[in-house]
């Protein structure tokens, strides 16, 4: 399971959400709403014998929507956090058929204020549980 | 002598390598013990009898490969199969256990918040042949 390939496929899956930008890693400026695929908290190797499987227990996808105190930002983040629907991050990510890994599940989400390039955004952080082949 | 990590373990059932789907496995050898205590003794005396054994394994369910546990094991329930076990992995001089066993149980478990898992139990028939790998 290659991290870059998995992140690329998650980004492709998010393309199903109309209007959600997917800026490449490291860009200096973004325009909200935007989804940033961060690095996994850790990689658990050797889930089964003979390099059978590896596991990312927590790959964060951070969706930045707008100014933290704006009513429209709260409304937007709620739509992305919905478990289903056209804007649902969980639905979009889990609907994709992956070839870089075996299983992708959006396990949970949390909300926070995130700063990107000096600007504060209301953010929903989605935590992905990913399992795939080890070798 | 050295410690050996479990991740290199190799298991085949009916020639199919199920190792990539195994998280755990356990071999348990046992023997009958007969009482031979006679009158006048102050402690039991015993003698070993027939050998017996069980083998179990389990791990993460996989639906794509022909060697995945459902395809490889479920059709074999109740049949006698050849099992090989390399407890230290593949390598010259390392041990290889070979035995016949009846696949007596196959279990699939589907938790709502985790991967599907499987497990299997084998009752060993006849002796376990231990050799070293060439």
Interface residues (C-beta under 8 A of the other chain):
Chain A: X46 X47 X48 X49 X50 X51 X52 X53 X102 X103 X107 X131 X133 X134
Chain B: X6 X7 X8 X9 X10 X11 X17 X19 X20 X21 X22 X23 X25 X59 X60 X62 X64 X89 X113 X115
